[in-house]
Amino acid sequence: MDLTKAQLPGDLKSKVKETYDAIAANYNEWTGRNETTREDFLKELLKLLPNDPNRRLTVLELGCGAALTSTKMLLSVPSVDVIANDMSAAQIESARENLANFAETAKDRVNFKEGDMMQLSFPDNSLDAVVGLYSVIHLPREEQSELVTRMSRWLRPGGHMLVNFTSGADEANINPNWIAEKGWMFWSGWGPEHTTKLLEAADFEILEGKLRGDPGDAIFFWVIAKKK
């Protein structure tokens, strides 16, 4: 269901949070069926991280969910510390449980931050990478533009970002029963051409930008970019 910004409910983010709290188990089962694209791009990102065992790396994950794949892959690098953000309390709780026995030091290398990603704040040049998979697309696209600018400020020069954006321009797309009966969900995006311009204007060099999707899921614009 395509809507204009004026037709959106005022409690947009509250509704998205309530949905992820309500359908957490359904969502985690659904996403776990096929995550080839996510895994492929994360592997590419990990290759780009500085290979210095004596240096601690800080990675911000926007929309960590239940930490089923992305968080674990990031933590598989011993030098990586993860700031794991999600707006869903249910998903954060699941993430804590899933990481409890993942690795001996994993829980000591994760800092969970529950809440709206637009409320996060970090010092300039303090992060080594930012990952936002299937999460940034839930922001109104004006906020996505602002977030790209913030990510550039937060990243150190030479730091990297991995985000998947919508494959087309869409101001507001709503599905009232996504995945489950209580699955009211919202997405938006600028499309690849405008997104590319936003990234370049924010001093990013796009290393990889591809339209890809897994079977049974939508096509997204997957981007790995480096801060100049």
Beta strands, then each sheet from edge to edge (+ up, - down):
strand 1: 57-62
strand 2: 80-86
strand 3: 110-114
strand 4: 127-132
strand 5: 155-166
strand 6: 169-175
strand 7: 185-190
strand 8: 204-212
strand 9: 220-227
sheet 1: 3+ 2+ 1+ 4+ 5+ 9- 8+
sheet 2: 6+ 7-
end
